[in-house]
Structures are given as C-alpha cells and as structure tokens.
Amino acid sequence: MLKEDQLNQLKKALDPYLPVLGKATDAILDQEVSDYPIFILTNEIANIGIPLVDELKTMEDWSINASSLEEFSTKQVIQSGRVEDFRSIYKDAKDNFCLFIMEKGEAQFVFIPRSN
C-alpha cells in the first residue's frame, strides 16, 4: 500500500496525463467496453492493455497502458474467483482512476480521484 507521501508524489507526476486518462476512461465507458477501466503504470514491459503514454514521453521511465477488469480476468492477473471481490472494492470510474502500478517485480492497485 502506498504511503500518503508516495500517493501525493504519484498524483503530482500523473497530473500532466490526467486528461489522457480521462478521455480513455470516457471512451471505455461510453463505448461499453467495460465498466471497470484499469490503467497500468509500469517501468517494466507490460503485456497487457493498450499503450496510452510511451515511456519516452512520460514520467522518467514509466509507461501507461489502458486495460479493463475483463482483460485482467482473461489474462489471470485477477483470478476468476476474485473478480466479484474486485468489483466490490472498485471505485466509480466517473469519479476515480483505478491504477495498477507495477514496479520492481511488485504490483498493487491504487485509486486516485479523477479531476474534471
């Protein structure tokens, strides 16, 4: 779990990319791709999601990919038996971004408020 200072650093680093995340969220929801968009932030190679922000144009060596709960389930990132548990903790995508942060072999989900 991210500490408050780490979360604040993350929010600050993501600030220039929030409009991109917002547009991607809206597209995923409006086109009924998923009710559960997930953004992967990684400094590793991610074989999941669609690239939104290339590591060469973003926060140091980070890339941002767009995905969904359905893809996470299909690729067994979230086991099928845990999908309902995830849905129960998922925060409304109209108000929050769901981030899956992969760094140094570790991964965690973080929700940050969506700025409009």
Biopython code that builds the backbone (N, CA, C, O; Angstrom):
import numpy as np
from Bio.PDB.StructureBuilder import StructureBuilder

atoms = [
    (1, "MET", "N", (0.842, -1.180, 0.000)),
    (1, "MET", "CA", (0.000, 0.000, 0.000)),
    (1, "MET", "C", (0.889, 1.245, 0.000)),
    (1, "MET", "O", (1.864, 1.328, 0.746)),
    (2, "LEU", "N", (0.536, 2.198, -0.839)),
    (2, "LEU", "CA", (1.313, 3.424, -0.915)),
    (2, "LEU", "C", (1.095, 4.275, 0.330)),
    (2, "LEU", "O", (-0.020, 4.399, 0.835)),
    (3, "LYS", "N", (2.185, 4.854, 0.807)),
    (3, "LYS", "CA", (2.084, 5.800, 1.907)),
    (3, "LYS", "C", (1.550, 7.108, 1.344)),
    (3, "LYS", "O", (1.590, 7.327, 0.133)),
    (4, "GLU", "N", (1.052, 7.976, 2.212)),
    (4, "GLU", "CA", (0.430, 9.220, 1.760)),
    (4, "GLU", "C", (1.392, 10.084, 0.944)),
    (4, "GLU", "O", (0.992, 10.664, -0.065)),
    (5, "ASP", "N", (2.658, 10.178, 1.371)),
    (5, "ASP", "CA", (3.612, 10.989, 0.605)),
    (5, "ASP", "C", (3.884, 10.384, -0.768)),
    (5, "ASP", "O", (4.061, 11.120, -1.739)),
    (6, "GLN", "N", (3.920, 9.055, -0.865)),
    (6, "GLN", "CA", (4.100, 8.390, -2.154)),
    (6, "GLN", "C", (2.891, 8.628, -3.059)),
    (6, "GLN", "O", (3.036, 8.847, -4.262)),
    (7, "LEU", "N", (1.707, 8.582, -2.471)),
    (7, "LEU", "CA", (0.488, 8.824, -3.231)),
    (7, "LEU", "C", (0.459, 10.255, -3.755)),
    (7, "LEU", "O", (0.065, 10.487, -4.897)),
    (8, "ASN", "N", (0.868, 11.206, -2.939)),
    (8, "ASN", "CA", (0.921, 12.602, -3.375)),
    (8, "ASN", "C", (1.941, 12.790, -4.498)),
    (8, "ASN", "O", (1.688, 13.545, -5.437)),
    (9, "GLN", "N", (3.090, 12.114, -4.414)),
    (9, "GLN", "CA", (4.092, 12.176, -5.479)),
    (9, "GLN", "C", (3.533, 11.590, -6.773)),
    (9, "GLN", "O", (3.756, 12.130, -7.856)),
    (10, "LEU", "N", (2.811, 10.489, -6.651)),
    (10, "LEU", "CA", (2.205, 9.854, -7.813)),
    (10, "LEU", "C", (1.201, 10.786, -8.482)),
    (10, "LEU", "O", (1.212, 10.952, -9.702)),
    (11, "LYS", "N", (0.335, 11.392, -7.674)),
    (11, "LYS", "CA", (-0.667, 12.318, -8.216)),
    (11, "LYS", "C", (0.011, 13.477, -8.944)),
    (11, "LYS", "O", (-0.429, 13.882, -10.020)),
    (12, "LYS", "N", (1.074, 14.004, -8.358)),
    (12, "LYS", "CA", (1.789, 15.122, -8.969)),
    (12, "LYS", "C", (2.426, 14.692, -10.290)),
    (12, "LYS", "O", (2.349, 15.422, -11.279)),
    (13, "ALA", "N", (3.048, 13.524, -10.314)),
    (13, "ALA", "CA", (3.695, 13.025, -11.532)),
    (13, "ALA", "C", (2.673, 12.735, -12.632)),
    (13, "ALA", "O", (2.964, 12.905, -13.816)),
    (14, "LEU", "N", (1.493, 12.302, -12.242)),
    (14, "LEU", "CA", (0.445, 11.958, -13.214)),
    (14, "LEU", "C", (-0.326, 13.163, -13.717)),
    (14, "LEU", "O", (-1.017, 13.073, -14.731)),
    (15, "ASP", "N", (-0.220, 14.282, -13.032)),
    (15, "ASP", "CA", (-1.035, 15.447, -13.356)),
    (15, "ASP", "C", (-1.075, 15.790, -14.851)),
    (15, "ASP", "O", (-2.161, 16.046, -15.372)),
    (16, "PRO", "N", (0.059, 15.805, -15.562)),
    (16, "PRO", "CA", (0.002, 16.141, -16.987)),
    (16, "PRO", "C", (-0.744, 15.098, -17.830)),
    (16, "PRO", "O", (-1.167, 15.391, -18.948)),
    (17, "TYR", "N", (-0.902, 13.895, -17.300)),
    (17, "TYR", "CA", (-1.503, 12.793, -18.056)),
    (17, "TYR", "C", (-2.962, 12.533, -17.690)),
    (17, "TYR", "O", (-3.617, 11.691, -18.304)),
    (18, "LEU", "N", (-3.469, 13.250, -16.695)),
    (18, "LEU", "CA", (-4.854, 13.038, -16.270)),
    (18, "LEU", "C", (-5.867, 13.289, -17.393)),
    (18, "LEU", "O", (-6.847, 12.551, -17.487)),
    (19, "PRO", "N", (-5.669, 14.304, -18.250)),
    (19, "PRO", "CA", (-6.616, 14.463, -19.362)),
    (19, "PRO", "C", (-6.651, 13.240, -20.294)),
    (19, "PRO", "O", (-7.715, 12.861, -20.784)),
    (20, "VAL", "N", (-5.493, 12.633, -20.534)),
    (20, "VAL", "CA", (-5.433, 11.431, -21.374)),
    (20, "VAL", "C", (-6.176, 10.284, -20.689)),
    (20, "VAL", "O", (-6.942, 9.564, -21.330)),
    (21, "LEU", "N", (-5.947, 10.118, -19.390)),
    (21, "LEU", "CA", (-6.638, 9.063, -18.646)),
    (21, "LEU", "C", (-8.141, 9.314, -18.635)),
    (21, "LEU", "O", (-8.932, 8.378, -18.750)),
    (22, "GLY", "N", (-8.534, 10.576, -18.497)),
    (22, "GLY", "CA", (-9.954, 10.924, -18.503)),
    (22, "GLY", "C", (-10.615, 10.592, -19.830)),
    (22, "GLY", "O", (-11.703, 10.018, -19.855)),
    (23, "LYS", "N", (-9.963, 10.950, -20.937)),
    (23, "LYS", "CA", (-10.519, 10.649, -22.263)),
    (23, "LYS", "C", (-10.603, 9.140, -22.491)),
    (23, "LYS", "O", (-11.583, 8.643, -23.047)),
    (24, "ALA", "N", (-9.577, 8.423, -22.062)),
    (24, "ALA", "CA", (-9.589, 6.966, -22.220)),
    (24, "ALA", "C", (-10.704, 6.339, -21.376)),
    (24, "ALA", "O", (-11.401, 5.434, -21.834)),
    (25, "THR", "N", (-10.865, 6.824, -20.148)),
    (25, "THR", "CA", (-11.941, 6.321, -19.289)),
    (25, "THR", "C", (-13.296, 6.558, -19.937)),
    (25, "THR", "O", (-14.127, 5.653, -20.009)),
    (26, "ASP", "N", (-13.511, 7.781, -20.408)),
    (26, "ASP", "CA", (-14.787, 8.110, -21.051)),
    (26, "ASP", "C", (-15.041, 7.224, -22.264)),
    (26, "ASP", "O", (-16.161, 6.752, -22.460)),
    (27, "ALA", "N", (-14.016, 6.992, -23.081)),
    (27, "ALA", "CA", (-14.171, 6.140, -24.260)),
    (27, "ALA", "C", (-14.514, 4.709, -23.864)),
    (27, "ALA", "O", (-15.392, 4.091, -24.466)),
    (28, "ILE", "N", (-13.831, 4.184, -22.862)),
    (28, "ILE", "CA", (-14.089, 2.811, -22.402)),
    (28, "ILE", "C", (-15.520, 2.684, -21.888)),
    (28, "ILE", "O", (-16.207, 1.708, -22.191)),
    (29, "LEU", "N", (-15.969, 3.672, -21.110)),
    (29, "LEU", "CA", (-17.328, 3.639, -20.562)),
    (29, "LEU", "C", (-18.372, 3.903, -21.646)),
    (29, "LEU", "O", (-19.354, 3.167, -21.745)),
    (30, "ASP", "N", (-18.174, 4.950, -22.465)),
    (30, "ASP", "CA", (-19.161, 5.327, -23.480)),
    (30, "ASP", "C", (-19.342, 4.263, -24.550)),
    (30, "ASP", "O", (-20.450, 4.055, -25.043)),
    (31, "GLN", "N", (-18.249, 3.586, -24.912)),
    (31, "GLN", "CA", (-18.327, 2.541, -25.937)),
    (31, "GLN", "C", (-18.681, 1.186, -25.339)),
    (31, "GLN", "O", (-18.678, 0.167, -26.029)),
    (32, "GLU", "N", (-18.987, 1.193, -24.040)),
    (32, "GLU", "CA", (-19.390, -0.014, -23.316)),
    (32, "GLU", "C", (-18.385, -1.155, -23.453)),
    (32, "GLU", "O", (-18.751, -2.327, -23.529)),
    (33, "VAL", "N", (-17.095, -0.773, -23.481)),
    (33, "VAL", "CA", (-16.027, -1.764, -23.496)),
    (33, "VAL", "C", (-15.979, -2.449, -22.127)),
    (33, "VAL", "O", (-15.833, -3.667, -22.027)),
    (34, "SER", "N", (-16.104, -1.637, -21.087)),
    (34, "SER", "CA", (-16.063, -2.144, -19.717)),
    (34, "SER", "C", (-16.601, -1.083, -18.767)),
    (34, "SER", "O", (-16.536, 0.113, -19.051)),
    (35, "ASP", "N", (-17.124, -1.529, -17.652)),
    (35, "ASP", "CA", (-17.488, -0.619, -16.565)),
    (35, "ASP", "C", (-16.337, -0.477, -15.575)),
    (35, "ASP", "O", (-16.436, 0.248, -14.585)),
    (36, "TYR", "N", (-15.233, -1.190, -15.861)),
    (36, "TYR", "CA", (-14.108, -1.240, -14.927)),
    (36, "TYR", "C", (-12.783, -0.976, -15.637)),
    (36, "TYR", "O", (-11.967, -1.889, -15.772)),
    (37, "PRO", "N", (-12.552, 0.264, -16.096)),
    (37, "PRO", "CA", (-11.258, 0.566, -16.709)),
    (37, "PRO", "C", (-10.137, 0.536, -15.678)),
    (37, "PRO", "O", (-10.317, 0.934, -14.527)),
    (38, "ILE", "N", (-8.985, 0.059, -16.114)),
    (38, "ILE", "CA", (-7.797, -0.025, -15.267)),
    (38, "ILE", "C", (-6.622, 0.526, -16.069)),
    (38, "ILE", "O", (-6.447, 0.189, -17.240)),
    (39, "PHE", "N", (-5.821, 1.375, -15.431)),
    (39, "PHE", "CA", (-4.634, 1.916, -16.084)),
    (39, "PHE", "C", (-3.399, 1.312, -15.457)),
    (39, "PHE", "O", (-3.221, 1.346, -14.240)),
    (40, "ILE", "N", (-2.543, 0.754, -16.307)),
    (40, "ILE", "CA", (-1.319, 0.119, -15.847)),
    (40, "ILE", "C", (-0.193, 1.135, -15.932)),
    (40, "ILE", "O", (0.093, 1.662, -17.007)),
    (41, "LEU", "N", (0.443, 1.410, -14.807)),
    (41, "LEU", "CA", (1.627, 2.264, -14.756)),
    (41, "LEU", "C", (2.797, 1.344, -14.470)),
    (41, "LEU", "O", (2.818, 0.647, -13.455)),
    (42, "THR", "N", (3.766, 1.346, -15.365)),
    (42, "THR", "CA", (4.866, 0.411, -15.190)),
    (42, "THR", "C", (6.168, 0.952, -15.742)),
    (42, "THR", "O", (6.188, 1.736, -16.691)),
    (43, "ASN", "N", (7.243, 0.520, -15.133)),
    (43, "ASN", "CA", (8.562, 0.789, -15.674)),
    (43, "ASN", "C", (9.170, -0.529, -16.153)),
    (43, "ASN", "O", (10.380, -0.651, -16.343)),
    (44, "GLU", "N", (8.290, -1.505, -16.341)),
    (44, "GLU", "CA", (8.662, -2.819, -16.857)),
    (44, "GLU", "C", (7.909, -3.026, -18.168)),
    (44, "GLU", "O", (7.108, -2.181, -18.568)),
    (45, "ILE", "N", (8.163, -4.131, -18.825)),
    (45, "ILE", "CA", (7.405, -4.455, -20.033)),
    (45, "ILE", "C", (6.066, -5.031, -19.600)),
    (45, "ILE", "O", (6.010, -5.998, -18.841)),
    (46, "ALA", "N", (4.988, -4.427, -20.088)),
    (46, "ALA", "CA", (3.642, -4.886, -19.744)),
    (46, "ALA", "C", (3.011, -5.530, -20.976)),
    (46, "ALA", "O", (2.904, -4.907, -22.032)),
    (47, "ASN", "N", (2.606, -6.757, -20.827)),
    (47, "ASN", "CA", (1.952, -7.466, -21.915)),
    (47, "ASN", "C", (0.444, -7.450, -21.709)),
    (47, "ASN", "O", (-0.249, -8.436, -21.961)),
    (48, "ILE", "N", (-0.037, -6.321, -21.251)),
    (48, "ILE", "CA", (-1.468, -6.182, -21.004)),
    (48, "ILE", "C", (-1.857, -4.737, -21.296)),
    (48, "ILE", "O", (-1.101, -3.807, -21.015)),
    (49, "GLY", "N", (-3.020, -4.571, -21.851)),
    (49, "GLY", "CA", (-3.525, -3.234, -22.120)),
    (49, "GLY", "C", (-3.044, -2.656, -23.431)),
    (49, "GLY", "O", (-2.249, -3.255, -24.155)),
    (50, "ILE", "N", (-3.554, -1.471, -23.710)),
    (50, "ILE", "CA", (-3.222, -0.711, -24.912)),
    (50, "ILE", "C", (-2.379, 0.489, -24.481)),
    (50, "ILE", "O", (-2.791, 1.249, -23.605)),
    (51, "PRO", "N", (-1.209, 0.665, -25.084)),
    (51, "PRO", "CA", (-0.359, 1.793, -24.687)),
    (51, "PRO", "C", (-1.053, 3.138, -24.891)),
    (51, "PRO", "O", (-1.589, 3.417, -25.964)),
    (52, "LEU", "N", (-1.035, 3.962, -23.850)),
    (52, "LEU", "CA", (-1.568, 5.321, -23.916)),
    (52, "LEU", "C", (-0.452, 6.347, -23.920)),
    (52, "LEU", "O", (-0.470, 7.305, -24.692)),
    (53, "VAL", "N", (0.521, 6.130, -23.045)),
    (53, "VAL", "CA", (1.634, 7.055, -22.919)),
    (53, "VAL", "C", (2.916, 6.238, -22.934)),
    (53, "VAL", "O", (3.119, 5.348, -22.109)),
    (54, "ASP", "N", (3.763, 6.558, -23.880)),
    (54, "ASP", "CA", (5.034, 5.875, -24.070)),
    (54, "ASP", "C", (6.031, 6.341, -23.016)),
    (54, "ASP", "O", (6.027, 7.507, -22.621)),
    (55, "GLU", "N", (6.873, 5.437, -22.568)),
    (55, "GLU", "CA", (7.850, 5.770, -21.522)),
    (55, "GLU", "C", (8.786, 6.900, -21.924)),
    (55, "GLU", "O", (9.336, 7.579, -21.057)),
    (56, "LEU", "N", (8.977, 7.114, -23.219)),
    (56, "LEU", "CA", (9.869, 8.181, -23.658)),
    (56, "LEU", "C", (9.238, 9.559, -23.504)),
    (56, "LEU", "O", (9.934, 10.574, -23.546)),
    (57, "LYS", "N", (7.922, 9.593, -23.325)),
    (57, "LYS", "CA", (7.221, 10.867, -23.245)),
    (57, "LYS", "C", (6.614, 11.119, -21.874)),
    (57, "LYS", "O", (5.866, 12.081, -21.699)),
    (58, "THR", "N", (6.917, 10.290, -20.924)),
    (58, "THR", "CA", (6.241, 10.380, -19.635)),
    (58, "THR", "C", (7.212, 10.518, -18.476)),
    (58, "THR", "O", (8.388, 10.839, -18.650)),
    (59, "MET", "N", (6.687, 10.268, -17.306)),
    (59, "MET", "CA", (7.384, 10.426, -16.037)),
    (59, "MET", "C", (8.609, 9.514, -15.997)),
    (59, "MET", "O", (8.506, 8.334, -15.662)),
    (60, "GLU", "N", (9.746, 10.065, -16.334)),
    (60, "GLU", "CA", (11.003, 9.318, -16.320)),
    (60, "GLU", "C", (10.888, 8.102, -17.215)),
    (60, "GLU", "O", (10.839, 8.253, -18.436)),
    (61, "ASP", "N", (10.843, 6.907, -16.658)),
    (61, "ASP", "CA", (10.828, 5.703, -17.486)),
    (61, "ASP", "C", (9.522, 4.914, -17.339)),
    (61, "ASP", "O", (9.521, 3.685, -17.421)),
    (62, "TRP", "N", (8.423, 5.619, -17.123)),
    (62, "TRP", "CA", (7.134, 4.971, -16.929)),
    (62, "TRP", "C", (6.313, 4.969, -18.212)),
    (62, "TRP", "O", (6.382, 5.898, -19.016)),
    (63, "SER", "N", (5.545, 3.916, -18.383)),
    (63, "SER", "CA", (4.568, 3.820, -19.462)),
    (63, "SER", "C", (3.190, 3.689, -18.828)),
    (63, "SER", "O", (3.057, 3.243, -17.688)),
    (64, "ILE", "N", (2.164, 4.084, -19.583)),
    (64, "ILE", "CA", (0.790, 3.955, -19.110)),
    (64, "ILE", "C", (-0.006, 3.223, -20.179)),
    (64, "ILE", "O", (-0.060, 3.654, -21.331)),
    (65, "ASN", "N", (-0.623, 2.115, -19.791)),
    (65, "ASN", "CA", (-1.487, 1.343, -20.672)),
    (65, "ASN", "C", (-2.911, 1.355, -20.132)),
    (65, "ASN", "O", (-3.128, 1.439, -18.924)),
    (66, "ALA", "N", (-3.878, 1.271, -21.043)),
    (66, "ALA", "CA", (-5.288, 1.178, -20.650)),
    (66, "ALA", "C", (-5.737, -0.270, -20.775)),
    (66, "ALA", "O", (-5.414, -0.953, -21.747)),
    (67, "SER", "N", (-6.480, -0.723, -19.786)),
    (67, "SER", "CA", (-6.994, -2.088, -19.787)),
    (67, "SER", "C", (-8.356, -2.095, -19.106)),
    (67, "SER", "O", (-8.993, -1.054, -18.944)),
    (68, "SER", "N", (-8.785, -3.275, -18.716)),
    (68, "SER", "CA", (-10.087, -3.433, -18.071)),
    (68, "SER", "C", (-10.066, -4.649, -17.154)),
    (68, "SER", "O", (-9.179, -5.499, -17.231)),
    (69, "LEU", "N", (-11.051, -4.704, -16.303)),
    (69, "LEU", "CA", (-11.200, -5.868, -15.428)),
    (69, "LEU", "C", (-11.324, -7.140, -16.254)),
    (69, "LEU", "O", (-10.772, -8.180, -15.894)),
    (70, "GLU", "N", (-12.048, -7.051, -17.357)),
    (70, "GLU", "CA", (-12.247, -8.232, -18.189)),
    (70, "GLU", "C", (-10.916, -8.772, -18.729)),
    (70, "GLU", "O", (-10.696, -9.983, -18.733)),
    (71, "GLU", "N", (-10.030, -7.881, -19.182)),
    (71, "GLU", "CA", (-8.725, -8.326, -19.666)),
    (71, "GLU", "C", (-7.885, -8.877, -18.513)),
    (71, "GLU", "O", (-7.198, -9.887, -18.672)),
    (72, "PHE", "N", (-7.937, -8.221, -17.362)),
    (72, "PHE", "CA", (-7.200, -8.713, -16.198)),
    (72, "PHE", "C", (-7.664, -10.120, -15.816)),
    (72, "PHE", "O", (-6.854, -10.961, -15.426)),
    (73, "SER", "N", (-8.963, -10.371, -15.929)),
    (73, "SER", "CA", (-9.504, -11.699, -15.625)),
    (73, "SER", "C", (-9.085, -12.713, -16.683)),
    (73, "SER", "O", (-8.656, -13.819, -16.353)),
    (74, "THR", "N", (-9.209, -12.339, -17.947)),
    (74, "THR", "CA", (-8.838, -13.233, -19.049)),
    (74, "THR", "C", (-7.374, -13.639, -18.962)),
    (74, "THR", "O", (-7.028, -14.795, -19.204)),
    (75, "LYS", "N", (-6.518, -12.686, -18.615)),
    (75, "LYS", "CA", (-5.079, -12.950, -18.531)),
    (75, "LYS", "C", (-4.652, -13.441, -17.147)),
    (75, "LYS", "O", (-3.460, -13.575, -16.871)),
    (76, "GLN", "N", (-5.626, -13.707, -16.287)),
    (76, "GLN", "CA", (-5.392, -14.260, -14.953)),
    (76, "GLN", "C", (-4.543, -13.361, -14.046)),
    (76, "GLN", "O", (-3.895, -13.850, -13.122)),
    (77, "VAL", "N", (-4.547, -12.047, -14.308)),
    (77, "VAL", "CA", (-3.924, -11.113, -13.371)),
    (77, "VAL", "C", (-4.808, -11.069, -12.125)),
    (77, "VAL", "O", (-4.321, -11.017, -10.996)),
    (78, "ILE", "N", (-6.112, -11.091, -12.362)),
    (78, "ILE", "CA", (-7.094, -11.272, -11.293)),
    (78, "ILE", "C", (-7.750, -12.616, -11.565)),
    (78, "ILE", "O", (-8.348, -12.814, -12.622)),
    (79, "GLN", "N", (-7.643, -13.531, -10.626)),
    (79, "GLN", "CA", (-8.222, -14.856, -10.807)),
    (79, "GLN", "C", (-9.738, -14.757, -10.909)),
    (79, "GLN", "O", (-10.357, -13.912, -10.262)),
    (80, "SER", "N", (-10.332, -15.621, -11.724)),
    (80, "SER", "CA", (-11.781, -15.552, -11.966)),
    (80, "SER", "C", (-12.585, -15.621, -10.670)),
    (80, "SER", "O", (-13.658, -15.022, -10.588)),
    (81, "GLY", "N", (-12.104, -16.325, -9.672)),
    (81, "GLY", "CA", (-12.799, -16.416, -8.398)),
    (81, "GLY", "C", (-12.719, -15.139, -7.569)),
    (81, "GLY", "O", (-13.426, -14.993, -6.572)),
    (82, "ARG", "N", (-11.856, -14.219, -7.985)),
    (82, "ARG", "CA", (-11.673, -12.968, -7.239)),
    (82, "ARG", "C", (-12.297, -11.759, -7.931)),
    (82, "ARG", "O", (-12.219, -10.644, -7.414)),
    (83, "VAL", "N", (-12.913, -11.969, -9.094)),
    (83, "VAL", "CA", (-13.490, -10.865, -9.865)),
    (83, "VAL", "C", (-14.561, -10.127, -9.064)),
    (83, "VAL", "O", (-14.572, -8.896, -9.041)),
    (84, "GLU", "N", (-15.450, -10.854, -8.415)),
    (84, "GLU", "CA", (-16.514, -10.204, -7.630)),
    (84, "GLU", "C", (-15.937, -9.428, -6.454)),
    (84, "GLU", "O", (-16.446, -8.362, -6.105)),
    (85, "ASP", "N", (-14.873, -9.956, -5.837)),
    (85, "ASP", "CA", (-14.206, -9.220, -4.756)),
    (85, "ASP", "C", (-13.657, -7.898, -5.283)),
    (85, "ASP", "O", (-13.775, -6.860, -4.631)),
    (86, "PHE", "N", (-13.056, -7.949, -6.468)),
    (86, "PHE", "CA", (-12.507, -6.731, -7.065)),
    (86, "PHE", "C", (-13.623, -5.745, -7.370)),
    (86, "PHE", "O", (-13.491, -4.556, -7.082)),
    (87, "ARG", "N", (-14.706, -6.214, -7.941)),
    (87, "ARG", "CA", (-15.839, -5.327, -8.251)),
    (87, "ARG", "C", (-16.352, -4.628, -6.995)),
    (87, "ARG", "O", (-16.768, -3.470, -7.047)),
    (88, "SER", "N", (-16.320, -5.332, -5.875)),
    (88, "SER", "CA", (-16.857, -4.752, -4.639)),
    (88, "SER", "C", (-15.976, -3.628, -4.090)),
    (88, "SER", "O", (-16.472, -2.759, -3.374)),
    (89, "ILE", "N", (-14.688, -3.627, -4.411)),
    (89, "ILE", "CA", (-13.807, -2.559, -3.923)),
    (89, "ILE", "C", (-13.546, -1.493, -4.983)),
    (89, "ILE", "O", (-12.995, -0.435, -4.680)),
    (90, "TYR", "N", (-13.938, -1.766, -6.215)),
    (90, "TYR", "CA", (-13.696, -0.837, -7.317)),
    (90, "TYR", "C", (-14.484, 0.444, -7.076)),
    (90, "TYR", "O", (-15.670, 0.404, -6.748)),
    (91, "LYS", "N", (-13.816, 1.571, -7.242)),
    (91, "LYS", "CA", (-14.474, 2.868, -7.053)),
    (91, "LYS", "C", (-14.991, 3.358, -8.398)),
    (91, "LYS", "O", (-14.371, 3.103, -9.431)),
    (92, "ASP", "N", (-16.098, 4.045, -8.395)),
    (92, "ASP", "CA", (-16.767, 4.529, -9.604)),
    (92, "ASP", "C", (-15.783, 5.219, -10.545)),
    (92, "ASP", "O", (-15.106, 6.173, -10.161)),
    (93, "ALA", "N", (-15.712, 4.725, -11.786)),
    (93, "ALA", "CA", (-14.769, 5.257, -12.776)),
    (93, "ALA", "C", (-15.095, 6.682, -13.208)),
    (93, "ALA", "O", (-14.248, 7.363, -13.785)),
    (94, "LYS", "N", (-16.307, 7.133, -12.936)),
    (94, "LYS", "CA", (-16.647, 8.519, -13.263)),
    (94, "LYS", "C", (-15.997, 9.487, -12.272)),
    (94, "LYS", "O", (-15.851, 10.675, -12.559)),
    (95, "ASP", "N", (-15.612, 8.971, -11.110)),
    (95, "ASP", "CA", (-15.035, 9.809, -10.053)),
    (95, "ASP", "C", (-13.583, 9.477, -9.711)),
    (95, "ASP", "O", (-12.895, 10.286, -9.089)),
    (96, "ASN", "N", (-13.111, 8.290, -10.112)),
    (96, "ASN", "CA", (-11.780, 7.827, -9.723)),
    (96, "ASN", "C", (-11.102, 7.090, -10.862)),
    (96, "ASN", "O", (-11.759, 6.514, -11.729)),
    (97, "PHE", "N", (-9.770, 7.116, -10.847)),
    (97, "PHE", "CA", (-8.981, 6.293, -11.753)),
    (97, "PHE", "C", (-8.491, 5.090, -10.966)),
    (97, "PHE", "O", (-8.044, 5.220, -9.826)),
    (98, "CYS", "N", (-8.578, 3.922, -11.580)),
    (98, "CYS", "CA", (-8.017, 2.708, -11.000)),
    (98, "CYS", "C", (-6.652, 2.500, -11.649)),
    (98, "CYS", "O", (-6.552, 2.332, -12.865)),
    (99, "LEU", "N", (-5.617, 2.514, -10.837)),
    (99, "LEU", "CA", (-4.256, 2.336, -11.321)),
    (99, "LEU", "C", (-3.706, 1.007, -10.836)),
    (99, "LEU", "O", (-3.880, 0.633, -9.676)),
    (100, "PHE", "N", (-3.046, 0.308, -11.730)),
    (100, "PHE", "CA", (-2.328, -0.916, -11.390)),
    (100, "PHE", "C", (-0.858, -0.575, -11.575)),
    (100, "PHE", "O", (-0.377, -0.449, -12.701)),
    (101, "ILE", "N", (-0.155, -0.428, -10.471)),
    (101, "ILE", "CA", (1.229, 0.028, -10.506)),
    (101, "ILE", "C", (2.155, -1.173, -10.411)),
    (101, "ILE", "O", (2.128, -1.924, -9.436)),
    (102, "MET", "N", (2.981, -1.339, -11.451)),
    (102, "MET", "CA", (3.953, -2.434, -11.494)),
    (102, "MET", "C", (5.350, -1.832, -11.432)),
    (102, "MET", "O", (5.751, -1.053, -12.297)),
    (103, "GLU", "N", (6.082, -2.213, -10.385)),
    (103, "GLU", "CA", (7.431, -1.675, -10.213)),
    (103, "GLU", "C", (8.289, -2.677, -9.466)),
    (103, "GLU", "O", (7.896, -3.187, -8.417)),
    (104, "LYS", "N", (9.456, -2.954, -10.011)),
    (104, "LYS", "CA", (10.438, -3.821, -9.357)),
    (104, "LYS", "C", (9.839, -5.164, -8.951)),
    (104, "LYS", "O", (10.079, -5.646, -7.844)),
    (105, "GLY", "N", (9.069, -5.758, -9.836)),
    (105, "GLY", "CA", (8.502, -7.073, -9.578)),
    (105, "GLY", "C", (7.312, -7.081, -8.635)),
    (105, "GLY", "O", (6.775, -8.146, -8.332)),
    (106, "GLU", "N", (6.894, -5.928, -8.172)),
    (106, "GLU", "CA", (5.735, -5.835, -7.291)),
    (106, "GLU", "C", (4.621, -5.092, -8.010)),
    (106, "GLU", "O", (4.869, -4.290, -8.910)),
    (107, "ALA", "N", (3.391, -5.370, -7.599)),
    (107, "ALA", "CA", (2.243, -4.709, -8.221)),
    (107, "ALA", "C", (1.175, -4.460, -7.167)),
    (107, "ALA", "O", (1.008, -5.228, -6.220)),
    (108, "GLN", "N", (0.451, -3.349, -7.365)),
    (108, "GLN", "CA", (-0.645, -3.034, -6.461)),
    (108, "GLN", "C", (-1.661, -2.146, -7.164)),
    (108, "GLN", "O", (-1.331, -1.418, -8.100)),
    (109, "PHE", "N", (-2.888, -2.219, -6.700)),
    (109, "PHE", "CA", (-3.953, -1.356, -7.189)),
    (109, "PHE", "C", (-4.030, -0.118, -6.304)),
    (109, "PHE", "O", (-3.888, -0.199, -5.084)),
    (110, "VAL", "N", (-4.260, 1.038, -6.945)),
    (110, "VAL", "CA", (-4.421, 2.297, -6.244)),
    (110, "VAL", "C", (-5.556, 3.052, -6.944)),
    (110, "VAL", "O", (-5.649, 3.041, -8.171)),
    (111, "PHE", "N", (-6.396, 3.691, -6.176)),
    (111, "PHE", "CA", (-7.443, 4.541, -6.734)),
    (111, "PHE", "C", (-7.118, 5.977, -6.394)),
    (111, "PHE", "O", (-6.835, 6.309, -5.243)),
    (112, "ILE", "N", (-7.163, 6.842, -7.425)),
    (112, "ILE", "CA", (-6.963, 8.266, -7.179)),
    (112, "ILE", "C", (-8.168, 9.025, -7.723)),
    (112, "ILE", "O", (-8.763, 8.619, -8.721)),
    (113, "PRO", "N", (-8.525, 10.120, -7.073)),
    (113, "PRO", "CA", (-9.669, 10.910, -7.540)),
    (113, "PRO", "C", (-9.440, 11.425, -8.945)),
    (113, "PRO", "O", (-8.333, 11.817, -9.314)),
    (114, "ARG", "N", (-10.492, 11.415, -9.705)),
    (114, "ARG", "CA", (-10.441, 11.896, -11.087)),
    (114, "ARG", "C", (-10.721, 13.398, -11.086)),
    (114, "ARG", "O", (-11.739, 13.840, -10.555)),
    (115, "SER", "N", (-9.840, 14.165, -11.667)),
    (115, "SER", "CA", (-10.035, 15.603, -11.779)),
    (115, "SER", "C", (-10.830, 15.877, -13.039)),
    (115, "SER", "O", (-10.532, 15.334, -14.103)),
    (116, "ASN", "N", (-11.841, 16.718, -12.916)),
    (116, "ASN", "CA", (-12.634, 17.061, -14.098)),
    (116, "ASN", "C", (-12.333, 18.465, -14.544)),
    (116, "ASN", "O", (-12.904, 18.937, -15.527)),
]
sb = StructureBuilder()
sb.init_structure("model")
sb.init_model(0)
sb.init_chain("A")
sb.init_seg("    ")
for serial, (resi, resn, name, xyz) in enumerate(atoms, 1):
    if name == "N":
        sb.init_residue(resn, " ", resi, " ")
    sb.init_atom(name, np.array(xyz, "f"), 0.0, 1.0, " ", f" {name:<3s}", serial, name[0])
structure = sb.get_structure()
